[in-house]
Amino acid sequence: MAQPATEPAKGSCPTPPVHTEDAVTSVHPVDEKLHPSRLVPAALQHIAAMYAGVVTPPLIIGQACGLDVAARTRLIAASLLIAGVATILQTIGVKGLVGNRLPFVNAASSAGIAPILAIAETNGKGHQLPAIYGAVMVAGAFCLALGPFFGRLLRFFPPLVTGVVITLIGVTLMPVPVSWAQGGDKTAADFGAMKYLALAAFTLAVILLIQRFGRGFLKQVALLCGLFVGTLAAIPFGMADFSGLKSAPVAALPTPFAFGAPEFQPAAVLSLCIVMLVLMTESSAGMLALGEICDRRTDARTITRGLRTDGIATLIGPVFGGFPTSAFAQNVGVVSLTRVRSRYVVAVAGGTLLVLGAFPVLGAVVSLVPMPVLGGAGIVLFGSIAVSGIRTLSEAGLDDSSNIILVAVALGAGIIPLAAPTFYADFPAWAQTVLGSGISAGALVAVSLNLFFHHLGTRSGSPAPALKSS
């Protein structure tokens, strides 16, 4: 039976009641430290979801710059290393200064590939990567400078603009996997041979079958499974070369400026700063989405800290061989799907990427995937980017005739470099770099027309919201 309450003795201090439930401070799911039995598998899911995306930019850019297997291996190792550092910085961070402290993955974005390839095409051998890295470093500094004020600029990047840019990223990249599917080397006598096309088609078929009949985790890693099975199928036909694996060092850290000192070319810088604006918009949208998924409100300060991390990683990354860094939307999907919201899970995933980057031999395994196999998988990867853009455009109010015109003209401007590669041949070199990239051209037109239709001369000056949080 409960004892009756007694009055405290006169002159003594009353003892406050102890509530057992209040004595235990509840931990928010974002800050929960899981048991290793749950933490490790959840971290592996994040790595599986993002790994192909992390190694894709260095693979494509290295191939376009004519790098050998050893150099491409260094690029992949650097990309993994920077992704690991950026992800740890985002999830753990320095409170009030750096990192959004959410289960947020940062890595090299595919959005920068097309303008980077345009920079590579307008520079001679030996100057390609220096020009690229110079532009990336300035884009990182641009992100750091603009981050605290970016919230005020979001109204200039509604779904109309971001949808056009994301769609163009997927569309303008599509010639890359098509070239891979044909063998990768356009100067080779057997470029486009049926054996290459058959291997690419087989890889694509494997991915489609896993997507159709796979379940759970297997379905999430369909792209990696396709790369693995396609590489195995290439071995009996002599289309898989593993000689580079022997020369790759087991463990090594990236050498600063291994590909030369950065070169700063105005046209290249402008092109990547435009892309950085898009990446900042995507990162902000990802943070808003994670805030809703994790039941932790994402305010302006959180977004500023997150963008600051993007800027630091993008600025420092080129020193070791990295590229523009941004959010990975597929990992936001993993959090939503699994409901595992602990930021420490993603921090462990970042640490794993850091370890992978310190062992170039692991990057060499990826770089040895045959070009046709990459081609089959790349059609899915870059096609899905275009689909993401179309999904964004579907929320952009296309029942309005002005919006239809805006999207039509911007997409047309972005597709010109694909439809007529020599269209800008007589333009100045700086204009060729900016307009020769469908992403840059489409973004410039989309932003300009958005200003024309929805801001200049209007009273509200506030069209559809720039970010969707779901």
C-alpha positions as CSV (number, residue, x, y, z in Angstrom):
1,M,0.0,0.0,0.0
2,A,1.2,3.5,-0.6
3,Q,2.4,5.3,2.5
4,P,0.6,8.6,3.3
5,A,2.5,11.7,2.6
6,T,4.1,13.3,5.6
7,E,4.8,16.9,6.3
8,P,8.5,18.0,6.3
9,A,10.0,18.8,9.6
10,K,9.8,22.4,10.6
11,G,12.9,24.3,9.4
12,S,14.0,21.6,7.0
13,C,14.1,21.9,3.2
14,P,11.4,19.9,1.4
15,T,12.7,17.2,-0.8
16,P,11.4,17.6,-4.4
17,P,9.5,14.6,-5.7
18,V,11.5,12.3,-8.0
19,H,9.6,11.3,-11.2
20,T,11.2,8.2,-12.6
21,E,10.0,8.9,-16.1
22,D,11.4,12.4,-16.2
23,A,14.8,11.3,-14.8
24,V,15.6,9.6,-18.1
25,T,16.1,12.2,-20.8
26,S,14.6,11.1,-24.1
27,V,17.0,11.0,-27.1
28,H,15.8,12.3,-30.4
29,P,16.0,9.6,-33.1
30,V,18.5,11.8,-35.0
31,D,20.8,11.8,-32.0
32,E,20.3,8.1,-31.1
33,K,23.4,6.0,-30.9
34,L,22.4,2.5,-32.2
35,H,23.8,-0.8,-31.2
36,P,26.4,-2.1,-33.7
37,S,24.0,-4.9,-34.7
38,R,21.7,-2.3,-36.1
39,L,24.2,0.5,-36.9
40,V,26.5,-1.4,-39.3
41,P,23.8,-2.9,-41.6
42,A,22.1,0.5,-41.8
43,A,25.4,2.2,-42.7
44,L,26.1,-0.4,-45.4
45,Q,22.7,0.4,-46.9
46,H,23.7,4.0,-47.3
47,I,27.0,3.0,-48.9
48,A,25.3,0.7,-51.3
49,A,22.8,3.4,-52.3
50,M,25.5,6.0,-53.0
51,Y,28.7,4.1,-54.0
52,A,27.9,4.0,-57.7
53,G,27.1,7.7,-57.6
54,V,30.3,8.6,-55.9
55,V,32.6,6.8,-58.3
56,T,30.7,7.9,-61.4
57,P,32.0,11.5,-61.7
58,P,35.7,10.5,-61.5
59,L,35.1,7.6,-63.9
60,I,33.5,9.8,-66.5
61,I,35.8,12.8,-66.1
62,G,38.9,10.6,-66.0
63,Q,37.9,8.9,-69.2
64,A,37.2,12.2,-70.9
65,C,40.6,13.6,-69.9
66,G,42.3,10.5,-71.3
67,L,43.7,9.3,-68.0
68,D,45.1,5.9,-67.7
69,V,43.9,3.3,-65.2
70,A,46.3,4.4,-62.4
71,A,45.2,8.0,-62.7
72,R,41.6,7.1,-62.7
73,T,42.2,5.0,-59.7
74,R,43.6,8.1,-57.9
75,L,40.6,10.1,-58.9
76,I,38.2,7.5,-57.5
77,A,40.2,7.3,-54.2
78,A,40.1,11.1,-53.9
79,S,36.3,11.2,-54.5
80,L,35.7,8.5,-51.9
81,L,38.0,10.3,-49.4
82,I,36.3,13.7,-49.9
83,A,32.9,12.2,-49.7
84,G,33.8,10.5,-46.4
85,V,35.2,13.8,-44.9
86,A,32.2,15.9,-46.1
87,T,29.6,13.3,-44.8
88,I,31.3,13.2,-41.3
89,L,31.5,16.9,-41.2
90,Q,27.8,17.2,-42.0
91,T,26.6,14.6,-39.5
92,I,28.9,15.3,-36.6
93,G,29.9,18.9,-37.4
94,V,30.8,21.7,-35.1
95,K,27.7,23.0,-33.4
96,G,26.7,26.4,-34.6
97,L,29.4,26.6,-37.2
98,V,29.6,23.6,-39.7
99,G,27.4,20.7,-40.4
100,N,23.6,20.4,-40.4
101,R,23.8,17.5,-37.9
102,L,21.3,15.4,-39.8
103,P,21.6,12.0,-41.5
104,F,22.9,13.8,-44.6
105,V,25.3,12.4,-47.2
106,N,27.6,14.6,-49.1
107,A,29.6,13.5,-52.2
108,A,30.7,14.5,-55.7
109,S,27.6,15.4,-57.6
110,S,26.8,14.2,-61.1
111,A,25.3,17.7,-61.9
112,G,28.8,19.0,-62.5
113,I,29.8,16.4,-65.0
114,A,28.4,18.0,-68.2
115,P,30.0,21.5,-67.7
116,I,33.2,19.8,-66.5
117,L,33.3,17.8,-69.7
118,A,32.8,21.0,-71.7
119,I,35.8,22.6,-69.9
120,A,37.9,19.5,-70.7
121,E,37.0,19.7,-74.4
122,T,38.1,23.4,-74.7
123,N,41.5,22.7,-73.1
124,G,44.5,20.9,-74.4
125,K,46.0,17.8,-72.7
126,G,47.7,18.7,-69.5
127,H,45.5,21.7,-68.9
128,Q,42.1,19.9,-68.6
129,L,42.2,18.9,-64.9
130,P,44.0,22.1,-63.8
131,A,41.3,24.3,-65.5
132,I,38.6,22.1,-64.0
133,Y,40.0,22.2,-60.5
134,G,40.5,26.0,-60.6
135,A,36.8,26.4,-61.5
136,V,35.7,24.0,-58.8
137,M,37.7,25.8,-56.1
138,V,36.2,29.2,-57.1
139,A,32.7,27.5,-57.0
140,G,33.4,26.3,-53.5
141,A,34.4,29.8,-52.4
142,F,31.3,31.1,-54.1
143,C,29.2,28.7,-52.1
144,L,30.8,29.8,-48.8
145,A,30.2,33.4,-49.6
146,L,26.7,33.0,-50.8
147,G,25.5,30.4,-48.2
148,P,24.4,32.8,-45.4
149,F,22.3,34.8,-47.9
150,F,21.1,32.0,-50.1
151,G,17.6,31.8,-48.5
152,R,16.8,35.2,-50.0
153,L,17.7,34.0,-53.5
154,L,15.6,30.8,-53.4
155,R,12.6,32.5,-54.9
156,F,14.7,32.8,-58.1
157,F,15.0,29.0,-58.3
158,P,11.4,27.7,-58.3
159,P,10.6,24.1,-59.5
160,L,10.4,25.6,-63.0
161,V,14.1,26.4,-63.0
162,T,15.4,23.5,-60.9
163,G,13.3,21.0,-62.9
164,V,14.7,22.3,-66.2
165,V,18.3,22.1,-64.9
166,I,17.9,18.6,-63.4
167,T,16.2,17.3,-66.6
168,L,19.0,18.7,-68.7
169,I,21.6,17.1,-66.5
170,G,20.2,13.7,-67.3
171,V,19.6,14.4,-71.0
172,T,23.0,16.0,-71.7
173,L,24.8,13.2,-70.0
174,M,23.1,10.5,-72.0
175,P,25.7,10.5,-74.9
176,V,28.3,9.4,-72.3
177,P,26.8,6.0,-71.5
178,V,25.9,5.5,-75.2
179,S,29.6,6.0,-76.0
180,W,30.6,3.6,-73.2
181,A,28.2,1.0,-74.6
182,Q,30.0,1.2,-77.9
183,G,33.4,0.5,-76.3
184,G,34.4,3.9,-74.9
185,D,37.2,4.6,-77.3
186,K,35.9,6.4,-80.4
187,T,39.3,6.0,-82.2
188,A,39.3,2.2,-81.9
189,A,38.7,0.2,-85.0
190,D,36.0,-1.9,-83.2
191,F,34.2,1.0,-81.7
192,G,30.5,0.2,-81.8
193,A,31.1,-3.5,-82.3
194,M,28.2,-5.9,-81.6
195,K,30.1,-7.6,-78.7
196,Y,30.2,-4.3,-76.8
197,L,26.5,-3.5,-77.5
198,A,25.5,-7.0,-76.4
199,L,27.5,-6.7,-73.1
200,A,25.8,-3.3,-72.4
201,A,22.4,-4.7,-73.2
202,F,23.1,-7.7,-70.9
203,T,24.1,-5.4,-68.0
204,L,20.9,-3.3,-68.5
205,A,18.8,-6.5,-68.6
206,V,20.3,-7.7,-65.3
207,I,19.5,-4.3,-63.6
208,L,15.9,-4.4,-65.0
209,L,15.4,-8.0,-63.8
210,I,16.6,-7.2,-60.3
211,Q,14.4,-4.2,-60.2
212,R,11.4,-6.4,-61.3
213,F,11.9,-9.4,-59.1
214,G,14.3,-8.3,-56.4
215,R,13.2,-7.5,-52.9
216,G,14.4,-5.2,-50.1
217,F,18.2,-4.6,-50.0
218,L,18.8,-6.5,-53.3
219,K,16.5,-4.1,-55.1
220,Q,18.3,-1.1,-53.7
221,V,21.7,-2.2,-55.0
222,A,20.4,-3.3,-58.4
223,L,22.9,-0.9,-60.1
224,L,25.9,-2.4,-58.3
225,C,24.7,-5.9,-59.0
226,G,24.4,-5.1,-62.7
227,L,28.0,-3.8,-62.7
228,F,29.3,-6.9,-60.9
229,V,27.4,-9.4,-63.0
230,G,28.3,-7.5,-66.2
231,T,32.0,-7.5,-65.4
232,L,31.9,-11.3,-64.7
233,A,30.2,-11.9,-68.0
234,A,32.9,-9.9,-69.8
235,I,35.8,-12.0,-68.4
236,P,35.3,-15.1,-70.7
237,F,35.3,-12.8,-73.8
238,G,38.5,-11.0,-72.8
239,M,36.7,-7.7,-72.3
240,A,37.8,-7.2,-68.7
241,D,41.4,-6.1,-68.1
242,F,42.6,-6.6,-64.6
243,S,46.3,-5.7,-65.2
244,G,45.8,-2.3,-63.6
245,L,44.8,-4.0,-60.3
246,K,48.3,-5.3,-59.8
247,S,50.0,-1.9,-60.1
248,A,47.5,-0.1,-57.8
249,P,48.9,0.6,-54.3
250,V,47.1,-1.2,-51.5
251,A,47.1,1.9,-49.2
252,A,47.9,5.5,-50.0
253,L,46.7,9.0,-49.4
254,P,46.0,11.4,-52.3
255,T,48.8,13.7,-53.2
256,P,48.0,17.4,-53.2
257,F,47.7,18.8,-56.7
258,A,48.8,15.5,-58.3
259,F,47.3,16.6,-61.6
260,G,48.9,20.1,-61.7
261,A,48.3,23.5,-60.1
262,P,44.8,24.9,-60.6
263,E,44.2,27.3,-63.5
264,F,41.5,29.9,-63.3
265,Q,39.7,30.5,-66.5
266,P,36.7,33.0,-66.3
267,A,34.4,31.0,-68.6
268,A,35.0,27.8,-66.8
269,V,34.5,29.5,-63.4
270,L,31.2,31.1,-64.5
271,S,29.9,27.7,-65.8
272,L,30.6,25.9,-62.5
273,C,29.3,28.8,-60.3
274,I,26.0,28.4,-62.2
275,V,26.0,24.7,-61.4
276,M,26.9,25.5,-57.8
277,L,23.7,27.5,-57.5
278,V,21.7,24.4,-58.6
279,L,23.6,22.2,-56.2
280,M,22.9,24.6,-53.3
281,T,19.2,24.5,-54.2
282,E,19.3,20.7,-54.2
283,S,21.1,20.6,-50.9
284,S,18.6,23.0,-49.3
285,A,15.7,20.9,-50.5
286,G,17.4,17.8,-49.2
287,M,17.8,19.3,-45.8
288,L,14.1,20.4,-45.7
289,A,13.1,16.9,-46.7
290,L,15.2,15.3,-44.0
291,G,13.9,17.7,-41.4
292,E,10.4,16.5,-42.1
293,I,11.4,12.8,-42.3
294,C,13.3,13.1,-39.0
295,D,10.8,15.3,-37.2
296,R,13.5,17.9,-36.6
297,R,12.7,21.4,-38.0
298,T,15.2,22.6,-40.5
299,D,15.7,26.4,-40.0
300,A,17.7,28.9,-41.9
301,R,20.8,28.4,-39.6
302,T,20.7,24.7,-40.3
303,I,20.7,25.3,-44.0
304,T,23.5,27.8,-43.7
305,R,25.7,25.3,-41.8
306,G,24.9,22.6,-44.3
307,L,25.8,24.8,-47.3
308,R,28.9,25.9,-45.5
309,T,30.0,22.3,-45.4
310,D,29.2,21.9,-49.1
311,G,31.4,25.0,-49.8
312,I,34.3,23.7,-47.7
313,A,34.3,20.3,-49.3
314,T,34.1,21.8,-52.8
315,L,36.9,24.3,-52.1
316,I,39.3,21.8,-50.5
317,G,38.4,18.8,-52.6
318,P,40.3,19.8,-55.7
319,V,43.5,20.0,-53.7
320,F,43.3,16.2,-53.5
321,G,41.4,15.5,-56.7
322,G,37.8,16.0,-55.7
323,F,34.9,17.6,-57.6
324,P,31.8,19.8,-56.7
325,T,30.1,18.3,-53.6
326,S,26.4,18.3,-52.8
327,A,23.6,16.3,-51.2
328,F,22.8,12.7,-52.3
329,A,19.1,12.5,-52.8
330,Q,19.1,8.7,-52.9
331,N,20.3,8.6,-49.3
332,V,17.4,10.8,-48.3
333,G,15.3,8.1,-49.8
334,V,17.1,5.4,-47.7
335,V,16.3,7.3,-44.5
336,S,12.6,7.7,-45.5
337,L,12.4,4.0,-46.5
338,T,14.2,2.4,-43.5
339,R,13.0,5.0,-40.9
340,V,16.5,4.8,-39.3
341,R,17.1,8.5,-38.6
342,S,20.3,8.4,-36.6
343,R,22.9,10.7,-37.9
344,Y,25.6,8.4,-36.4
345,V,24.6,5.7,-38.9
346,V,25.5,8.1,-41.8
347,A,28.6,9.2,-39.9
348,V,29.7,5.5,-39.9
349,A,29.0,5.3,-43.6
350,G,31.2,8.4,-44.1
351,G,34.0,6.8,-42.1
352,T,33.7,3.8,-44.3
353,L,34.1,5.9,-47.4
354,L,37.1,7.6,-45.8
355,V,38.7,4.2,-45.3
356,L,37.9,3.1,-48.9
357,G,39.5,6.3,-50.2
358,A,42.7,5.5,-48.3
359,F,43.0,2.1,-50.1
360,P,43.3,2.9,-53.8
361,V,43.3,-0.8,-54.6
362,L,39.5,-0.8,-53.9
363,G,39.1,2.1,-56.3
364,A,41.0,0.2,-58.9
365,V,38.5,-2.6,-58.7
366,V,35.8,-0.1,-59.8
367,S,37.9,1.5,-62.5
368,L,38.4,-1.8,-64.1
369,V,34.7,-2.3,-64.9
370,P,34.5,-2.6,-68.7
371,M,33.2,0.4,-70.6
372,P,30.2,-1.4,-72.1
373,V,29.1,-2.5,-68.6
374,L,29.3,1.1,-67.4
375,G,27.3,2.0,-70.5
376,G,24.4,-0.3,-69.6
377,A,24.3,0.9,-66.1
378,G,24.8,4.6,-67.1
379,I,21.7,4.6,-69.1
380,V,19.7,3.8,-66.0
381,L,21.7,6.2,-63.8
382,F,21.5,9.3,-66.0
383,G,18.0,8.5,-67.2
384,S,16.9,8.5,-63.6
385,I,18.3,12.0,-63.2
386,A,16.2,13.2,-66.1
387,V,13.2,11.5,-64.5
388,S,13.8,13.4,-61.3
389,G,13.8,16.6,-63.2
390,I,10.5,15.7,-64.9
391,R,9.0,14.9,-61.5
392,T,10.0,18.3,-60.3
393,L,8.5,20.0,-63.4
394,S,5.2,18.2,-62.8
395,E,4.9,20.2,-59.6
396,A,5.8,23.5,-61.3
397,G,2.3,24.6,-62.5
398,L,2.6,23.8,-66.2
399,D,-1.1,24.6,-66.7
400,D,0.1,28.2,-67.0
401,S,1.0,29.2,-70.6
402,S,4.0,31.4,-69.4
403,N,5.5,28.5,-67.5
404,I,5.1,26.2,-70.6
405,I,6.9,28.8,-72.7
406,L,9.7,29.1,-70.1
407,V,10.3,25.4,-69.9
408,A,10.1,24.9,-73.7
409,V,12.6,27.6,-74.5
410,A,15.0,26.7,-71.7
411,L,14.9,23.0,-72.6
412,G,15.5,24.0,-76.3
413,A,18.5,26.1,-75.4
414,G,19.9,23.2,-73.3
415,I,19.5,20.7,-76.1
416,I,21.1,22.8,-78.8
417,P,24.6,21.6,-77.9
418,L,23.4,18.0,-78.2
419,A,21.4,18.4,-81.4
420,A,24.1,20.7,-83.1
421,P,27.5,20.3,-81.5
422,T,29.0,22.9,-83.9
423,F,26.3,25.5,-83.3
424,Y,28.6,27.7,-81.2
425,A,31.7,27.1,-83.2
426,D,32.1,30.8,-84.3
427,F,31.4,32.2,-80.8
428,P,34.3,33.4,-78.5
429,A,36.0,30.7,-76.5
430,W,34.3,31.9,-73.2
431,A,30.9,31.7,-74.8
432,Q,31.6,28.2,-76.1
433,T,32.4,27.0,-72.6
434,V,29.3,28.5,-71.1
435,L,26.8,27.8,-73.9
436,G,28.4,24.6,-75.0
437,S,27.1,23.0,-71.8
438,G,23.4,22.3,-72.1
439,I,23.1,22.6,-68.3
440,S,24.7,26.1,-68.2
441,A,22.8,27.4,-71.2
442,G,19.5,26.0,-70.0
443,A,20.0,27.3,-66.5
444,L,20.8,30.8,-67.8
445,V,17.7,30.9,-70.0
446,A,15.4,29.4,-67.3
447,V,16.6,32.0,-64.6
448,S,16.3,34.9,-67.1
449,L,12.8,33.9,-68.2
450,N,11.7,33.3,-64.7
451,L,12.8,36.9,-63.8
452,F,11.0,38.2,-66.9
453,F,7.7,36.4,-66.4
454,H,7.4,36.2,-62.6
455,H,9.5,39.1,-61.1
456,L,10.0,42.1,-63.3
457,G,7.0,44.4,-63.1
458,T,5.0,42.1,-60.8
459,R,3.7,43.2,-57.4
460,S,4.4,40.2,-55.4
461,G,7.6,39.1,-56.9
462,S,7.2,35.7,-55.3
463,P,6.2,32.9,-57.7
464,A,5.9,29.2,-56.7
465,P,8.1,28.3,-53.7
466,A,11.6,27.4,-54.7
467,L,12.0,24.3,-52.6
468,K,9.8,21.3,-52.0
469,S,10.3,19.6,-48.7
470,S,8.9,16.3,-49.7
